[in-house]
Amino acid sequence: MAGSDRRRVGALDAVVFLFELMMLAEFAVAGARLGSDAAAVALAVILPLLVAMVWGLRLAPRARRRLPHPWRLAAKLGLLLAGAGLLAAAGATGWAIAFFVPAGIVVTSAEIGSYASRQS
């Protein structure tokens, strides 16, 4: 489209998106494991919805009030770490580590690459 400022979506963007979806699943699983009965169901629904809202409003590429770099990267890593922490607290420490390490690397790489490309 002429005059459009649409960004091309590359392989790294697709992998970041998959990690974002996995993060939402991580919050849901942690919520389900941390609560009991109705509280488990409520946490499994509410936690990922809250995270998705924050991500969509402040961190997503098309967010109207997107946080500037480096605050955006810090917020993304904070949410990834919070999800991993909750998952570890729910008894899945290995899964939490297995998720956080590659997700942190990929999200950091994408954010820094995106920032660097806008600066040049």
VENQUI-V246650 format. One record per run of one state. SS is the DSSP state (H for helix, E for strand, C for the rest). FROM is the first residue (numbers start at 0). TO is the last residue. Records with the same first field share a line. If there is no record, write none. Layout:
SS = FROM-TO + FROM-TO
//
This chain:
C = 0-9 + 34-36 + 59-69 + 89-91 + 119-119
H = 10-33 + 37-58 + 70-88 + 92-118
//
